[in-house]
Amino acid sequence: MAATKWDRLALRAASAETASSIPVFLYGTAWKKGRTADLVYQALCSGFTAVDTAAQPKHYREDLVGEGIQTKYTAVSGQNPDDMPYDPKSSIAEQVHASIKSSLRNLRPSDDPDSESKAYLDALVLHSPLPSIGQTLEAWAALEEYVPDKIRHLGISNCPASVLSVLHEAAKVKPAVVQNRFFRKGNYDREVRRFCNANSIVYQSFWTLTANPDVVFSAPVGLLANQLGISPQAAMYCLVLSLGNIVILNGTTKEERMVDDLQAPKQVEEFAMKRPDAWERVRTAFKDFIGESNM
């Protein structure tokens, strides 16, 4: 595996001016509430260079994030009825515009309100498909208006392969990222990951540890952890990364874990170079454990 794949992955460019890459770890800010600002600061100091948030006060404090940004537009169904960044009675396009305006205000480069005009988003993710394909495409078309001046890349989350295929076919600005749950009951999202692999879309894995305790403490993960002297959680992350074309949302609140998790891919890269046979045995055992061998 090329060394760069342990560090960053290239993102699909919407134009020549937007060609960029994404680090293999994004710091996830869901459910951090009042601790959000401190934890984001801690994550950035630990070495994270990308942050995931959402214009969804129900689960995120986007206003406390401030730097290093991937955010989301969340439809009415995912919002707290008493705290939304837009008027739920307005059209879908109007909701998108209001949500983006709110995000640009929350994530402006300085406290000066005038700096909102200089704000931009590295990525804007549709938090989930809307109730119908037509509504989903309406929201996507509104998002496309901001690319590349205010938004560099677009993506979608919580998206099945059937919707992703239709969206990809219809979109002028193709999805650059898909952010989905990676867990056994969802067959580790293989169908979506296949589509992403075939269409230059980076797959963002979330729920990677929480939904997979059996995998975190499986024999292949434990073997890698013991050989490198890293935590099972860090070893799990690295083995998921080794599947290819994947980056991971990491929401740890522990500073030591932040540092250790960020260092682990480099340690695994060195292990793979020095002991390629041992690395391939561990990687093959992991793929067998999650039923990935034939993908």
Phi and psi restraints in degrees (value plus and minus 20) as a CYANA .aco file:
   2 ALA   PHI     -83.6   -43.6
   2 ALA   PSI     123.2   163.2
   3 ALA   PHI     -78.5   -38.5
   3 ALA   PSI     -55.8   -15.8
   4 THR   PHI     -82.2   -42.2
   4 THR   PSI     -45.4    -5.4
   5 LYS   PHI     -93.1   -53.1
   5 LYS   PSI     -32.0     8.0
   6 TRP   PHI    -109.9   -69.9
   6 TRP   PSI     -21.1    18.9
   7 ASP   PHI    -140.1  -100.1
   7 ASP   PSI     -79.8   -39.8
   8 ARG   PHI    -164.9  -124.9
   8 ARG   PSI     137.2   177.2
   9 LEU   PHI    -141.0  -101.0
   9 LEU   PSI     123.6   163.6
  10 ALA   PHI     -89.4   -49.4
  10 ALA   PSI     123.0   163.0
  11 LEU   PHI    -123.8   -83.8
  11 LEU   PSI     125.0   165.0
  12 ARG   PHI     -77.8   -37.8
  12 ARG   PSI     109.3   149.3
  13 ALA   PHI    -109.6   -69.6
  13 ALA   PSI     111.3   151.3
  14 ALA   PHI     -95.2   -55.2
  14 ALA   PSI     -43.9    -3.9
  15 SER   PHI    -177.5  -137.5
  15 SER   PSI     153.4   193.4
  16 ALA   PHI     -80.5   -40.5
  16 ALA   PSI     -49.4    -9.4
  17 GLU   PHI     -98.1   -58.1
  17 GLU   PSI     -35.2     4.8
  18 THR   PHI    -126.4   -86.4
  18 THR   PSI     -11.3    28.7
  19 ALA   PHI     -80.3   -40.3
  19 ALA   PSI     106.6   146.6
  20 SER   PHI    -180.2  -140.2
  20 SER   PSI    -192.8  -152.8
  21 SER   PHI    -158.5  -118.5
  21 SER   PSI     150.6   190.6
  22 ILE   PHI    -149.9  -109.9
  22 ILE   PSI     115.9   155.9
  23 PRO   PHI     -89.8   -49.8
  23 PRO   PSI     139.0   179.0
  24 VAL   PHI     -92.1   -52.1
  24 VAL   PSI     -36.5     3.5
  25 PHE   PHI    -142.0  -102.0
  25 PHE   PSI     110.3   150.3
  26 LEU   PHI    -131.0   -91.0
  26 LEU   PSI     119.5   159.5
  27 TYR   PHI    -101.9   -61.9
  27 TYR   PSI     101.4   141.4
  28 GLY   PHI    -109.6   -69.6
  28 GLY   PSI     111.9   151.9
  29 THR   PHI    -131.1   -91.1
  29 THR   PSI     -10.8    29.2
  30 ALA   PHI     -82.3   -42.3
  30 ALA   PSI     120.1   160.1
  31 TRP   PHI      43.3    83.3
  31 TRP   PSI      -0.1    39.9
  32 LYS   PHI    -105.4   -65.4
  32 LYS   PSI     -37.7     2.3
  33 LYS   PHI      29.4    69.4
  33 LYS   PSI    -149.7  -109.7
  34 GLY   PHI     -87.8   -47.8
  34 GLY   PSI     -33.4     6.6
  35 ARG   PHI    -104.9   -64.9
  35 ARG   PSI     -22.7    17.3
  36 THR   PHI     -74.8   -34.8
  36 THR   PSI     -72.2   -32.2
  37 ALA   PHI     -79.9   -39.9
  37 ALA   PSI     -66.1   -26.1
  38 ASP   PHI     -84.2   -44.2
  38 ASP   PSI     -61.6   -21.6
  39 LEU   PHI     -90.2   -50.2
  39 LEU   PSI     -57.8   -17.8
  40 VAL   PHI     -84.3   -44.3
  40 VAL   PSI     -63.5   -23.5
  41 TYR   PHI     -79.9   -39.9
  41 TYR   PSI     -63.6   -23.6
  42 GLN   PHI     -83.2   -43.2
  42 GLN   PSI     -61.2   -21.2
  43 ALA   PHI     -84.6   -44.6
  43 ALA   PSI     -63.8   -23.8
  44 LEU   PHI     -84.8   -44.8
  44 LEU   PSI     -60.0   -20.0
  45 CYS   PHI     -86.0   -46.0
  45 CYS   PSI     -49.6    -9.6
  46 SER   PHI     -98.6   -58.6
  46 SER   PSI     -35.8     4.2
  47 GLY   PHI     105.7   145.7
  47 GLY   PSI     -25.2    14.8
  48 PHE   PHI     -84.3   -44.3
  48 PHE   PSI     121.6   161.6
  49 THR   PHI    -143.2  -103.2
  49 THR   PSI     -12.9    27.1
  50 ALA   PHI    -164.4  -124.4
  50 ALA   PSI     124.2   164.2
  51 VAL   PHI    -152.6  -112.6
  51 VAL   PSI     117.0   157.0
  52 ASP   PHI    -127.5   -87.5
  52 ASP   PSI     110.5   150.5
  53 THR   PHI    -163.8  -123.8
  53 THR   PSI    -187.5  -147.5
  54 ALA   PHI    -179.6  -139.6
  54 ALA   PSI     129.1   169.1
  55 ALA   PHI    -101.8   -61.8
  55 ALA   PSI      45.4    85.4
  56 GLN   PHI    -163.9  -123.9
  56 GLN   PSI      62.8   102.8
  57 PRO   PHI     -75.0   -35.0
  57 PRO   PSI     -40.3    -0.3
  58 LYS   PHI     -78.9   -38.9
  58 LYS   PSI     -57.5   -17.5
  59 HIS   PHI    -145.8  -105.8
  59 HIS   PSI     -30.8     9.2
  60 TYR   PHI    -152.1  -112.1
  60 TYR   PSI     132.6   172.6
  61 ARG   PHI    -132.5   -92.5
  61 ARG   PSI      54.2    94.2
  62 GLU   PHI     -76.7   -36.7
  62 GLU   PSI     -53.7   -13.7
  63 ASP   PHI     -85.5   -45.5
  63 ASP   PSI     -37.5     2.5
  64 LEU   PHI    -119.8   -79.8
  64 LEU   PSI     -21.3    18.7
  65 VAL   PHI     -98.9   -58.9
  65 VAL   PSI     -84.4   -44.4
  66 GLY   PHI      64.1   104.1
  66 GLY   PSI     -55.5   -15.5
  67 GLU   PHI    -163.5  -123.5
  67 GLU   PSI     134.1   174.1
  68 GLY   PHI      48.3    88.3
  68 GLY   PSI      52.8    92.8
  69 ILE   PHI    -138.3   -98.3
  69 ILE   PSI     111.9   151.9
  70 GLN   PHI    -149.6  -109.6
  70 GLN   PSI     103.5   143.5
  71 THR   PHI    -145.1  -105.1
  71 THR   PSI    -196.1  -156.1
  72 LYS   PHI    -160.0  -120.0
  72 LYS   PSI     130.8   170.8
  73 TYR   PHI    -116.7   -76.7
  73 TYR   PSI     107.2   147.2
  74 THR   PHI    -134.5   -94.5
  74 THR   PSI     108.2   148.2
  75 ALA   PHI     -88.1   -48.1
  75 ALA   PSI     148.2   188.2
  76 VAL   PHI     -73.8   -33.8
  76 VAL   PSI     -60.7   -20.7
  77 SER   PHI     -81.5   -41.5
  77 SER   PSI     -43.3    -3.3
  78 GLY   PHI    -119.1   -79.1
  78 GLY   PSI     -15.4    24.6
  79 GLN   PHI    -121.2   -81.2
  79 GLN   PSI     139.5   179.5
  80 ASN   PHI     -97.2   -57.2
  80 ASN   PSI     102.3   142.3
  81 PRO   PHI     -75.8   -35.8
  81 PRO   PSI     -45.2    -5.2
  82 ASP   PHI    -114.6   -74.6
  82 ASP   PSI     -19.5    20.5
  83 ASP   PHI    -174.3  -134.3
  83 ASP   PSI      64.8   104.8
  84 MET   PHI    -140.2  -100.2
  84 MET   PSI     132.9   172.9
  85 PRO   PHI    -105.5   -65.5
  85 PRO   PSI      -8.2    31.8
  86 TYR   PHI    -179.3  -139.3
  86 TYR   PSI     151.2   191.2
  87 ASP   PHI    -102.6   -62.6
  87 ASP   PSI      95.4   135.4
  88 PRO   PHI     -85.9   -45.9
  88 PRO   PSI     -33.0     7.0
  89 LYS   PHI    -108.6   -68.6
  89 LYS   PSI     -28.0    12.0
  90 SER   PHI     -98.7   -58.7
  90 SER   PSI     150.4   190.4
  91 SER   PHI     -88.0   -48.0
  91 SER   PSI     143.4   183.4
  92 ILE   PHI     -79.2   -39.2
  92 ILE   PSI     -64.6   -24.6
  93 ALA   PHI     -80.4   -40.4
  93 ALA   PSI     -62.5   -22.5
  94 GLU   PHI     -85.4   -45.4
  94 GLU   PSI     -57.7   -17.7
  95 GLN   PHI     -81.9   -41.9
  95 GLN   PSI     -64.3   -24.3
  96 VAL   PHI     -80.4   -40.4
  96 VAL   PSI     -67.3   -27.3
  97 HIS   PHI     -81.1   -41.1
  97 HIS   PSI     -62.7   -22.7
  98 ALA   PHI     -87.4   -47.4
  98 ALA   PSI     -58.4   -18.4
  99 SER   PHI     -84.5   -44.5
  99 SER   PSI     -63.8   -23.8
 100 ILE   PHI     -85.8   -45.8
 100 ILE   PSI     -61.2   -21.2
 101 LYS   PHI     -79.8   -39.8
 101 LYS   PSI     -61.7   -21.7
 102 SER   PHI     -82.7   -42.7
 102 SER   PSI     -62.8   -22.8
 103 SER   PHI     -85.2   -45.2
 103 SER   PSI     -63.3   -23.3
 104 LEU   PHI     -83.7   -43.7
 104 LEU   PSI     -54.5   -14.5
 105 ARG   PHI     -88.9   -48.9
 105 ARG   PSI     -66.2   -26.2
 106 ASN   PHI     -84.1   -44.1
 106 ASN   PSI     -52.9   -12.9
 107 LEU   PHI    -129.8   -89.8
 107 LEU   PSI       3.5    43.5
 108 ARG   PHI     -83.5   -43.5
 108 ARG   PSI     135.3   175.3
 109 PRO   PHI     -91.3   -51.3
 109 PRO   PSI     -33.5     6.5
 110 SER   PHI    -170.3  -130.3
 110 SER   PSI     154.2   194.2
 111 ASP   PHI     -90.1   -50.1
 111 ASP   PSI     -39.3     0.7
 112 ASP   PHI     -82.8   -42.8
 112 ASP   PSI      99.8   139.8
 113 PRO   PHI     -75.7   -35.7
 113 PRO   PSI     -50.1   -10.1
 114 ASP   PHI     -87.2   -47.2
 114 ASP   PSI     -38.3     1.7
 115 SER   PHI     -92.2   -52.2
 115 SER   PSI     -28.8    11.2
 116 GLU   PHI     -77.6   -37.6
 116 GLU   PSI     -52.4   -12.4
 117 SER   PHI     -87.0   -47.0
 117 SER   PSI     -39.6     0.4
 118 LYS   PHI    -116.4   -76.4
 118 LYS   PSI     -22.7    17.3
 119 ALA   PHI     -93.9   -53.9
 119 ALA   PSI     127.7   167.7
 120 TYR   PHI    -167.7  -127.7
 120 TYR   PSI     143.8   183.8
 121 LEU   PHI    -137.3   -97.3
 121 LEU   PSI     111.3   151.3
 122 ASP   PHI     -82.5   -42.5
 122 ASP   PSI     -58.8   -18.8
 123 ALA   PHI    -172.9  -132.9
 123 ALA   PSI     123.7   163.7
 124 LEU   PHI    -142.3  -102.3
 124 LEU   PSI     103.2   143.2
 125 VAL   PHI    -131.3   -91.3
 125 VAL   PSI     109.0   149.0
 126 LEU   PHI     -90.0   -50.0
 126 LEU   PSI      96.9   136.9
 127 HIS   PHI     -81.4   -41.4
 127 HIS   PSI     -48.4    -8.4
 128 SER   PHI    -186.9  -146.9
 128 SER   PSI     139.5   179.5
 129 PRO   PHI     -79.7   -39.7
 129 PRO   PSI     129.1   169.1
 130 LEU   PHI    -100.6   -60.6
 130 LEU   PSI     154.2   194.2
 131 PRO   PHI     -76.4   -36.4
 131 PRO   PSI     -48.5    -8.5
 132 SER   PHI    -149.1  -109.1
 132 SER   PSI     139.2   179.2
 133 ILE   PHI     -80.2   -40.2
 133 ILE   PSI     -60.8   -20.8
 134 GLY   PHI     -78.9   -38.9
 134 GLY   PSI     -64.2   -24.2
 135 GLN   PHI     -86.7   -46.7
 135 GLN   PSI     -58.3   -18.3
 136 THR   PHI     -82.0   -42.0
 136 THR   PSI     -63.8   -23.8
 137 LEU   PHI     -89.6   -49.6
 137 LEU   PSI     -52.1   -12.1
 138 GLU   PHI     -84.3   -44.3
 138 GLU   PSI     -64.3   -24.3
 139 ALA   PHI     -84.0   -44.0
 139 ALA   PSI     -62.0   -22.0
 140 TRP   PHI     -83.7   -43.7
 140 TRP   PSI     -60.9   -20.9
 141 ALA   PHI     -81.9   -41.9
 141 ALA   PSI     -56.9   -16.9
 142 ALA   PHI     -86.6   -46.6
 142 ALA   PSI     -58.5   -18.5
 143 LEU   PHI     -84.4   -44.4
 143 LEU   PSI     -57.8   -17.8
 144 GLU   PHI     -80.5   -40.5
 144 GLU   PSI     -45.1    -5.1
 145 GLU   PHI     -83.0   -43.0
 145 GLU   PSI     -40.3    -0.3
 146 TYR   PHI    -115.9   -75.9
 146 TYR   PSI     -25.0    15.0
 147 VAL   PHI    -117.2   -77.2
 147 VAL   PSI     110.1   150.1
 148 PRO   PHI    -122.3   -82.3
 148 PRO   PSI     -15.6    24.4
 149 ASP   PHI     -87.3   -47.3
 149 ASP   PSI     -64.4   -24.4
 150 LYS   PHI    -130.9   -90.9
 150 LYS   PSI     -42.7    -2.7
 151 ILE   PHI    -149.6  -109.6
 151 ILE   PSI     109.5   149.5
 152 ARG   PHI    -101.5   -61.5
 152 ARG   PSI     -61.7   -21.7
 153 HIS   PHI    -161.0  -121.0
 153 HIS   PSI     132.2   172.2
 154 LEU   PHI    -136.4   -96.4
 154 LEU   PSI     132.8   172.8
 155 GLY   PHI    -173.6  -133.6
 155 GLY   PSI    -199.2  -159.2
 156 ILE   PHI    -163.0  -123.0
 156 ILE   PSI     130.6   170.6
 157 SER   PHI    -144.8  -104.8
 157 SER   PSI     140.1   180.1
 158 ASN   PHI      32.5    72.5
 158 ASN   PSI      26.9    66.9
 159 CYS   PHI    -137.9   -97.9
 159 CYS   PSI     104.6   144.6
 160 PRO   PHI     -95.2   -55.2
 160 PRO   PSI     141.7   181.7
 161 ALA   PHI     -80.7   -40.7
 161 ALA   PSI     -56.1   -16.1
 162 SER   PHI     -82.7   -42.7
 162 SER   PSI     -62.4   -22.4
 163 VAL   PHI     -91.8   -51.8
 163 VAL   PSI     -60.8   -20.8
 164 LEU   PHI     -79.2   -39.2
 164 LEU   PSI     -61.0   -21.0
 165 SER   PHI     -82.9   -42.9
 165 SER   PSI     -65.1   -25.1
 166 VAL   PHI     -85.5   -45.5
 166 VAL   PSI     -64.9   -24.9
 167 LEU   PHI     -80.7   -40.7
 167 LEU   PSI     -65.8   -25.8
 168 HIS   PHI     -81.5   -41.5
 168 HIS   PSI     -59.1   -19.1
 169 GLU   PHI     -88.2   -48.2
 169 GLU   PSI     -59.0   -19.0
 170 ALA   PHI    -106.7   -66.7
 170 ALA   PSI     -45.6    -5.6
 171 ALA   PHI     -91.2   -51.2
 171 ALA   PSI     120.5   160.5
 172 LYS   PHI     -96.4   -56.4
 172 LYS   PSI     -65.1   -25.1
 173 VAL   PHI    -117.6   -77.6
 173 VAL   PSI      88.4   128.4
 174 LYS   PHI     -90.6   -50.6
 174 LYS   PSI     129.3   169.3
 175 PRO   PHI     -78.0   -38.0
 175 PRO   PSI     114.7   154.7
 176 ALA   PHI    -116.6   -76.6
 176 ALA   PSI     -46.5    -6.5
 177 VAL   PHI    -159.5  -119.5
 177 VAL   PSI     130.6   170.6
 178 VAL   PHI    -147.2  -107.2
 178 VAL   PSI     105.3   145.3
 179 GLN   PHI    -131.3   -91.3
 179 GLN   PSI      87.7   127.7
 180 ASN   PHI    -153.7  -113.7
 180 ASN   PSI     144.7   184.7
 181 ARG   PHI     -91.5   -51.5
 181 ARG   PSI     118.5   158.5
 182 PHE   PHI    -136.4   -96.4
 182 PHE   PSI      80.7   120.7
 183 PHE   PHI    -179.2  -139.2
 183 PHE   PSI     141.4   181.4
 184 ARG   PHI     -77.8   -37.8
 184 ARG   PSI     -66.1   -26.1
 185 LYS   PHI     -82.0   -42.0
 185 LYS   PSI     -44.5    -4.5
 186 GLY   PHI    -115.8   -75.8
 186 GLY   PSI      -3.5    36.5
 187 ASN   PHI      37.5    77.5
 187 ASN   PSI      11.2    51.2
 188 TYR   PHI      33.3    73.3
 188 TYR   PSI       7.8    47.8
 189 ASP   PHI      35.9    75.9
 189 ASP   PSI      17.4    57.4
 190 ARG   PHI     -82.5   -42.5
 190 ARG   PSI     -59.1   -19.1
 191 GLU   PHI     -84.4   -44.4
 191 GLU   PSI     -62.9   -22.9
 192 VAL   PHI     -86.2   -46.2
 192 VAL   PSI     -62.1   -22.1
 193 ARG   PHI     -85.2   -45.2
 193 ARG   PSI     -55.5   -15.5
 194 ARG   PHI     -81.3   -41.3
 194 ARG   PSI     -64.8   -24.8
 195 PHE   PHI     -82.3   -42.3
 195 PHE   PSI     -63.6   -23.6
 196 CYS   PHI     -80.7   -40.7
 196 CYS   PSI     -65.4   -25.4
 197 ASN   PHI     -79.0   -39.0
 197 ASN   PSI     -57.9   -17.9
 198 ALA   PHI     -99.8   -59.8
 198 ALA   PSI     -34.5     5.5
 199 ASN   PHI    -148.4  -108.4
 199 ASN   PSI       5.3    45.3
 200 SER   PHI      36.0    76.0
 200 SER   PSI      23.3    63.3
 201 ILE   PHI    -133.9   -93.9
 201 ILE   PSI     110.9   150.9
 202 VAL   PHI    -101.8   -61.8
 202 VAL   PSI     111.2   151.2
 203 TYR   PHI    -111.7   -71.7
 203 TYR   PSI     104.9   144.9
 204 GLN   PHI    -124.4   -84.4
 204 GLN   PSI      95.1   135.1
 205 SER   PHI    -108.4   -68.4
 205 SER   PSI     109.0   149.0
 206 PHE   PHI    -149.8  -109.8
 206 PHE   PSI     144.3   184.3
 207 TRP   PHI      50.0    90.0
 207 TRP   PSI       0.3    40.3
 208 THR   PHI     -82.9   -42.9
 208 THR   PSI     -60.5   -20.5
 209 LEU   PHI    -112.6   -72.6
 209 LEU   PSI     -69.2   -29.2
 210 THR   PHI     -78.0   -38.0
 210 THR   PSI     -59.4   -19.4
 211 ALA   PHI    -108.0   -68.0
 211 ALA   PSI     -23.1    16.9
 212 ASN   PHI    -151.5  -111.5
 212 ASN   PSI      29.5    69.5
 213 PRO   PHI     -81.8   -41.8
 213 PRO   PSI     -50.7   -10.7
 214 ASP   PHI     -86.5   -46.5
 214 ASP   PSI     -52.1   -12.1
 215 VAL   PHI     -99.4   -59.4
 215 VAL   PSI     -61.9   -21.9
 216 VAL   PHI     -75.2   -35.2
 216 VAL   PSI     -58.3   -18.3
 217 PHE   PHI    -127.0   -87.0
 217 PHE   PSI       8.4    48.4
 218 SER   PHI    -101.7   -61.7
 218 SER   PSI     147.0   187.0
 219 ALA   PHI     -82.1   -42.1
 219 ALA   PSI     -66.4   -26.4
 220 PRO   PHI     -81.9   -41.9
 220 PRO   PSI     -60.7   -20.7
 221 VAL   PHI     -86.8   -46.8
 221 VAL   PSI     -62.9   -22.9
 222 GLY   PHI     -82.8   -42.8
 222 GLY   PSI     -57.6   -17.6
 223 LEU   PHI     -83.1   -43.1
 223 LEU   PSI     -65.5   -25.5
 224 LEU   PHI     -85.0   -45.0
 224 LEU   PSI     -62.0   -22.0
 225 ALA   PHI     -80.3   -40.3
 225 ALA   PSI     -63.8   -23.8
 226 ASN   PHI     -88.7   -48.7
 226 ASN   PSI     -59.5   -19.5
 227 GLN   PHI     -87.2   -47.2
 227 GLN   PSI     -51.6   -11.6
 228 LEU   PHI    -123.6   -83.6
 228 LEU   PSI     -29.7    10.3
 229 GLY   PHI      48.9    88.9
 229 GLY   PSI      17.6    57.6
 230 ILE   PHI    -137.0   -97.0
 230 ILE   PSI     149.4   189.4
 231 SER   PHI     -92.3   -52.3
 231 SER   PSI     135.2   175.2
 232 PRO   PHI     -77.9   -37.9
 232 PRO   PSI     -54.5   -14.5
 233 GLN   PHI     -84.2   -44.2
 233 GLN   PSI     -64.7   -24.7
 234 ALA   PHI     -85.6   -45.6
 234 ALA   PSI     -59.0   -19.0
 235 ALA   PHI     -84.6   -44.6
 235 ALA   PSI     -60.7   -20.7
 236 MET   PHI     -80.4   -40.4
 236 MET   PSI     -67.1   -27.1
 237 TYR   PHI     -75.3   -35.3
 237 TYR   PSI     -66.1   -26.1
 238 CYS   PHI     -86.7   -46.7
 238 CYS   PSI     -56.8   -16.8
 239 LEU   PHI     -89.9   -49.9
 239 LEU   PSI     -55.0   -15.0
 240 VAL   PHI     -86.0   -46.0
 240 VAL   PSI     -63.9   -23.9
 241 LEU   PHI     -77.6   -37.6
 241 LEU   PSI     -55.0   -15.0
 242 SER   PHI     -88.1   -48.1
 242 SER   PSI     -33.8     6.2
 243 LEU   PHI     -88.4   -48.4
 243 LEU   PSI     -40.0     0.0
 244 GLY   PHI      76.4   116.4
 244 GLY   PSI     121.8   161.8
 245 ASN   PHI      40.8    80.8
 245 ASN   PSI      11.8    51.8
 246 ILE   PHI    -147.4  -107.4
 246 ILE   PSI     118.2   158.2
 247 VAL   PHI    -141.9  -101.9
 247 VAL   PSI     146.2   186.2
 248 ILE   PHI    -150.4  -110.4
 248 ILE   PSI     116.3   156.3
 249 LEU   PHI    -102.0   -62.0
 249 LEU   PSI     104.4   144.4
 250 ASN   PHI    -141.2  -101.2
 250 ASN   PSI      94.4   134.4
 251 GLY   PHI    -132.3   -92.3
 251 GLY   PSI       4.2    44.2
 252 THR   PHI     -78.2   -38.2
 252 THR   PSI     126.2   166.2
 253 THR   PHI    -123.4   -83.4
 253 THR   PSI     -16.6    23.4
 254 LYS   PHI    -121.2   -81.2
 254 LYS   PSI     104.0   144.0
 255 GLU   PHI     -80.3   -40.3
 255 GLU   PSI     -60.4   -20.4
 256 GLU   PHI     -82.0   -42.0
 256 GLU   PSI     -61.3   -21.3
 257 ARG   PHI     -85.4   -45.4
 257 ARG   PSI     -58.4   -18.4
 258 MET   PHI     -75.2   -35.2
 258 MET   PSI     -71.7   -31.7
 259 VAL   PHI     -84.1   -44.1
 259 VAL   PSI     -66.7   -26.7
 260 ASP   PHI     -83.7   -43.7
 260 ASP   PSI     -62.4   -22.4
 261 ASP   PHI     -83.7   -43.7
 261 ASP   PSI     -60.5   -20.5
 262 LEU   PHI     -88.2   -48.2
 262 LEU   PSI     -50.8   -10.8
 263 GLN   PHI     -99.6   -59.6
 263 GLN   PSI     -46.4    -6.4
 264 ALA   PHI     -78.2   -38.2
 264 ALA   PSI     -63.7   -23.7
 265 PRO   PHI     -78.3   -38.3
 265 PRO   PSI     -57.1   -17.1
 266 LYS   PHI     -85.6   -45.6
 266 LYS   PSI     -59.6   -19.6
 267 GLN   PHI     -84.1   -44.1
 267 GLN   PSI     -61.0   -21.0
 268 VAL   PHI     -89.1   -49.1
 268 VAL   PSI     -58.5   -18.5
 269 GLU   PHI     -78.4   -38.4
 269 GLU   PSI     -65.5   -25.5
 270 GLU   PHI     -85.3   -45.3
 270 GLU   PSI     -60.1   -20.1
 271 PHE   PHI     -81.3   -41.3
 271 PHE   PSI     -63.7   -23.7
 272 ALA   PHI     -84.8   -44.8
 272 ALA   PSI     -52.9   -12.9
 273 MET   PHI     -96.3   -56.3
 273 MET   PSI     -58.5   -18.5
 274 LYS   PHI    -100.9   -60.9
 274 LYS   PSI     -55.2   -15.2
 275 ARG   PHI    -151.5  -111.5
 275 ARG   PSI      46.8    86.8
 276 PRO   PHI     -79.7   -39.7
 276 PRO   PSI     -55.1   -15.1
 277 ASP   PHI     -87.8   -47.8
 277 ASP   PSI     -64.4   -24.4
 278 ALA   PHI     -83.6   -43.6
 278 ALA   PSI     -61.8   -21.8
 279 TRP   PHI     -83.6   -43.6
 279 TRP   PSI     -62.3   -22.3
 280 GLU   PHI     -86.9   -46.9
 280 GLU   PSI     -53.8   -13.8
 281 ARG   PHI     -84.8   -44.8
 281 ARG   PSI     -64.3   -24.3
 282 VAL   PHI     -85.2   -45.2
 282 VAL   PSI     -65.1   -25.1
 283 ARG   PHI     -83.4   -43.4
 283 ARG   PSI     -61.4   -21.4
 284 THR   PHI     -85.4   -45.4
 284 THR   PSI     -61.4   -21.4
 285 ALA   PHI     -82.8   -42.8
 285 ALA   PSI     -58.9   -18.9
 286 PHE   PHI     -85.4   -45.4
 286 PHE   PSI     -65.2   -25.2
 287 LYS   PHI     -83.0   -43.0
 287 LYS   PSI     -58.4   -18.4
 288 ASP   PHI     -83.9   -43.9
 288 ASP   PSI     -60.9   -20.9
 289 PHE   PHI     -82.2   -42.2
 289 PHE   PSI     -57.5   -17.5
 290 ILE   PHI    -118.5   -78.5
 290 ILE   PSI     -11.1    28.9
 291 GLY   PHI      52.1    92.1
 291 GLY   PSI      11.2    51.2
 292 GLU   PHI    -116.0   -76.0
 292 GLU   PSI     -24.1    15.9
 293 SER   PHI     -77.6   -37.6
 293 SER   PSI     -53.6   -13.6
 294 ASN   PHI    -115.8   -75.8
 294 ASN   PSI     -14.3    25.7
